[in-house]
């Protein structure tokens, strides 16, 4: 914390009559937590030493004492419009409760910054840039229950389309005004929006496309975008979800990540002579991601529901390959990009059941591994559809279940350990948490099992 930053925040508090400070932070799996205190308590000592909390309640592996501190990130401060009293909201980072207030290596924002630092240390690029697509559903009602002798869910939508609802127009697009409100609120939080529209799914599926930011800021924007959407849905009596596949036989929702690398202010993914105008560096980056795609799914698609989305027939990615305008490929190269400054790839598997910091950091580390080890995606068998037939192209599908993805991560995660970006302890804890989730689901009867087996 700089003296200038603290003085600037103090002026905001006085000038806007701020009464409370709110600190926000994700737990390991990606759920948002917060802590509030009177604005009069915000001091240089609090900004330096933090506020104590129980780190074990955030799901972290207790390799250190569970007594930890939340240290405010003053650069992320903004007025929270969803609080009755004037509240200044900001992200916080977990630090150890030692005299040095050492950054906690399992904190997602710390991991994101360390991934960017590893990129720079390798001499590859100065910074990564990420452009997210937020896909989600809106329902008028949502009910679900689980018990020892019964379980059910019900989702209510007044929308109904015959066939594809992509870019459906009002009055049939019932939530265009709602999306306007969401995007305006996102702008108040400093989240750039490129556009919004109705998505393919005919029962309330939406999309808001963001714009490029660095890795940690992209994670922050994802957290705040969900915060905005959930609060506005609550205000309007609606139910919003980023669940990848809430409806059977309908399109699922992903968190597609457009990305490129910059060095010296230049996009190093651009080469007018390369395939799809991509540089060799970009192709190595692609090679790294595809080589580790199975393992990546443990962070990018970390729910059992995620893999109900990754199936053929709904423009979802299913194959470990890349290509121009191929929405079934794990990596699409957008063909509509004409500005070399934004030459990019789009990694399509992720969804927002992820922890966005861990998701982006893992993808970046896989791409970096591809660059450092010069993994040619064509030579590795991930050639695009429009490549010559003698390039050894193979149909290599992404994992079909979370269990498969966890097995892949257990076997293949050395690339995440480069420069100690991902601690081994975090990976062990992640595998433990996610295997418990699988056990919790597999141990319970599914309603459809009654249709199939009850009268045997």
N, C-alpha and C positions, 0 to 999 in steps of 0.2 A: 504493500500500500504506500502510495506516495502522499506527501503532505498536500500537494495540489489536488489530488483526487478527493481526499477527505474534506478539504475546504469547499470544493465544488458541491459535494453531497450536503454539507452543512448549509450551504446557501439554498439548495433545493428544499431542504426540510423547512427552513425558515420562510422562504418565499411562497411555498405552496401549502403552508400550515399542515405539514405532515405530522400525524399523530402516532403512527406505528411503523415499525420496520418488519418486513417479512422475509425470511430466508428460505429459499427453496433448494431442494437437493433430491436427486434420484437415489433409490436404493439399488442394490445390485441388479435386480431383475428388471428395473425400469419403471417402478411405481414412484409417483411424486409424493414427497413429504414436505412439510413446512413447519416453521417455528416463528412466532411473532413476539415482539417486545416493544415497549414504548419508545418512541423516537428519541426521547430525552436520554435514553440509556446508550445511544450510539455514540461511542467515544473512540478516540484513537487507540485506547487499550483494547476495546472490543474488536476493532478492526485488525489489530495485531495479534491478540491472544485468542480470539474467538469465544464461542459460547459452548459449554459442555453438553454432550449428548451421549446416548448409549449406542455405540456403533454396532453392537451385536443385533439390535433390533432392525438394522438395515440389511441384514442378510450376509454381512461380510464374514469371512473366515477369521476366527479370533486368533490370528497369529501374533497379534499384539494385544494389549489390554483393551477391553471394550470401552473404557473411558476415552472419549475422543472429543474434539472440538470442531464446531462449524465456524469457518472464517469467511466473512462476507467478501464477495467480489464486487467492489464498488462500481466497476466499469459496466456492470450489467443492470444497474438500477433503473427502474421506471415505475411510474404510478400504476397501481393495480386497480383497474376499474370495477372489479368484482367485489371489493370490500366496502362496507358501509362507511367506515371511518377512513379518512385519507391515509393511505398506506403506500409506502415506498417498498417495492418488491425487488429482490436481487437474488442471484444464485449464490450459493455458498459452497465451499470445498471442505472435505473432511481432512483434518490434520491430526497427527498424533499429539497426545497430551504431554509431550516433553517440552523442555524449555525452548527448543529450537522450533517447535510447532512444525515438524517435518511433514511434508505432504504425504497423504496416505496413498500408497501405490495401487490400491484396489478401487479408488474413486474414479468413476468414468471420465470426468473432465480432466483429471491428471493423466489418465491413460491416453486420452485424445491428444493432449499437448505433447506427451512423450512420443507418440507416433509421428507427429509433425517434426519433432526434434530429430528422430531417427532418420527421417527422409532427408533432412538438411545435412545431418552428419555424414550420410552416405554420399553426399555431393550430387545427389540426383536432382533435387528441386528445393526451392525455398519454402513453398507452401502448396497444399492441395486445395482444390476448389470443388464444392459440392452443391448441386442443384436438385433439391428433393421434390418428388410428387407425392402429395398427401391424398390417398384414397381412403374413403370411409363410407359408412352407411348412416342414414337418418331414418328412424322409425317413429311412428306416433306412440307406440307402446312396446314395452319389452318386459316379459315376465319369465322367470326361470326359478326352479326349485329343485332341491335334491334331498332325498331322505332315504332311510333304510328300506322303506316299502313303496317308494315311488319317486319318479323324477320326470320333469317335463320342461319345455320352454315354448314360448310363443312370441312371435314378432309381428307387429301390426303395421302395415303400410297401405295407404290409400292410393298409392301409385300403381298403375298397371299398364304395361306396354306390350304390344305384340312385337316380339323380336328385340332388336338392338335399340337401347335408349341413349346411345352416345350422342352428346350435344343436343338432346331433346330440348325443345323450346317451350316457354311458358305459353299457355297456362298449365301444360302437362308437366313441365318442370316445376314442381311445387315449392322448391326450396331455393330459387335463385335469389330472392330478397334476403333469405337467411344467410346464404353464402356471402352476399354483399356485406352484411353486418359482421360476419366472421372475419372477412378480409380487412374491413375497416379497423376492427379491433386488433387484428394481427399487425397492421401498420402502426397502431398506437404503441405496440410492444417492440417496434423496430424490425418486424419480420417482413422482408420484401415478398411481394406476390406478383407473379407473372400474369396469371389469369385463373379463372375458375369455370367449371361447367358440370353438367350432369354426366355421369360416367355410363358405361355400358349396361350395368345392372338395372333392371326395370323396376326395382322396388327400393328406391331411395339411395342409390349409390352415387356418390359425389367425388369430385376431384378439385383440389386447389394446388396449383403448381407454384412452387417457390422459385427463388433465384439464388445465385451462387454466393457462397460464403466459405470461410475456412472451416476446418473440421469441428472444432469445439463450438463455434458460433452456430453451425448447422445443427449440432446436437441441442444447443440451447433453444434454437428456433423450433425444433420438433417438440420439445417439452412444452414450450409456451403455446404452440399451435394446438396441441391436445388440451391444454388448460383452458384456452379461449373457447374451443369448440364445446367442451363438456359444460362449461359454465353457461354459455349462451343457450345450449340445448336445454339445460335445467330451467333457465329463465323462461323459455318458450314452451315448456311442457313436452319437450321432445326427448328422444333417446338417441344418442350418437355412439357409434362404436367403430374402432379400428380393427376389430376382430377380422382376421384374413378371410374367413369363409363362414359367415353367419347363416347363409341360406344355401340349401341344397340345390344343385343344378342351376346355379346363378354365378355370375362373375364374382371373383374374389377381389379383395383390396390389398394392394401392395404399397411399399414405400420405395419406389424406383429412385435410384441415386445416379444422376448425371455427374460426371466428374472429369477433371483434368488436373495437370500439374503445371506449376509456373516456376520459372527461374529467371531472376533478373527482370521481372515484369513481363516475361514472354511465355506464352502457352507452348510448352515443349511437346504437346501431343500433336501439333500440326506439322504436316509435311505434304505439300501439294503433289508430290510424286508417289506417295505411299498408297497402300490399299485404303480406300475410303478417305484419302488425304490424312491418314494417320502416320505418325512417325514410328521409327523402329522402337523408340522408347515406349511409346504407347502400346505397341504390339507386345513387347516384353511384359509390360504392366498387365495387359490382358492375359498373357500366358500364365503369370503368377496367380491371378485371381481364379482362372479356370482350373489350374493344377490343384488349388486348395479349396475349390468350391464346395466339395462335400463337407470338409471340416468347417468352412465358413458358415454353413447353414446352421450350425449350433448357436452362433451369435446372430445371424441375420434372420433366421426363421425359427425362433426358440420356443414355439408352442406346438402342441400336438395338432392344433387346428391349422397351423401354418401349412401343413403338408396336404390338407384337403384342398388348398388353393393351387398347389403346384401340380396340376393335372392337365392333360391335353383338352382342348376344346373351348377354352375361355381366355385366349390370348395371354395365358400365364406362362412364364418360362419353365421349361421342363428339361432342356437339353444343355449339356456343358459344351457350348459352342459360342461363336460370335458371328455377326454378320450385319450387313446394311439392312435396316428397317425390318429386321426379323424379330417379332415380338414373342416367338416361341423359344428364342435363344436366351441363354443366361445373360449375355452381353449384346446389346443392340448398339449399332453405330448410327445415330440419327442422320438421315440423308438430307434433311431440310436445312442443316446448318451451313450457312454461307460465309459467316464471319470467322476468319482464322483464329481470332481471339477466343472463340468459344468452341473450337474443335474439341470433341469430347466423346466419351463412351457413356453408356447407360447400363448400370448393373441392376437387373430387374427382379431377382429373387426376394430381396428383403421385404419385411412387413413391420408394422409398428407395434407388434407385441415385443419387439426388441428393446434393449437399452440402446438408444441411438448413438451414444458415445462409443460403446463397445463395438457396435455394428460397424460404424465408419472406421474406427481404428483398426479393426480386424481386416476389413477390405483393403485399407491402405497398406497394412503390413504384408498382405498377400501380394499386392501389386508391386511393392518394393522388393519383395523376394524374387519376383519374376524379373525385375530390372537388374538386380545385383547378379542373379544367376543366369541371366540371358535366356529365359525360357521362351522359346519361339512357339507360339500357339499352333501354328500350322504343323511344325515338325512334331509337336506333342499330340497331334491328332485332333485338334480342335478347329480345323479349317472351316471357313464360312461356306454357306451353301453355293455361292457363286465362284468358289475356287475350282481349279481344274480337278477332275475326278481322280487323278493319280497322286493327290497330295496326302492320301492316307486318312481321309476324313472318316470319323467313326461316330455312331450314335451312342453317346454316353450320357445317361440320364442323371439328373440330380437325385439326392436321396429321396426315398418314398416315405420316410417316417422320421420323427424326431429321434427315435432310438438309433436309427442308422446314422444320423448326423452326429450324435454324441459319440458313437463308436469311431466315426471318422476323426472327430476332434481328439479323442483319446490317443489315436494312432498318429495323428498329424497335427502338431501344434508348435513345432520348433520355430517356425517362421514368426510366430507371435512373441517368442521370447527374445528376439533380437534386441539388443540394447536394453534389456529388461523392461520393455514396454508393457507387456502383459506379465504379471507375476504368475509363477507356477501355482501359487496358493489360490489365486482367483480362478484359474482354470479348473483346479480340483474342486473348488466350492461350486462352480457353475455346473459341472457334471453331476455333482451330488444333488443339487437343488432340482435340476431338470429330470434326473432319473426318478426322484421322488414324485414329481408331477405325473410322470408316465405311470408309475405304480398306482397313484391315486385314481387315475382314469381307468386303467386296465382292470382294476379290482372291482369296478362297479358295473352292474348290468346296464346296457344301453337300451333305450326304448325300442329301437328297431329290432333288437334281438328277440323281443317278445313276438313281433310279427313273424319272424323267421322260425322260432324254435318252441314257442310256448305250447303248441298243440302236438308236438312230436309224441 
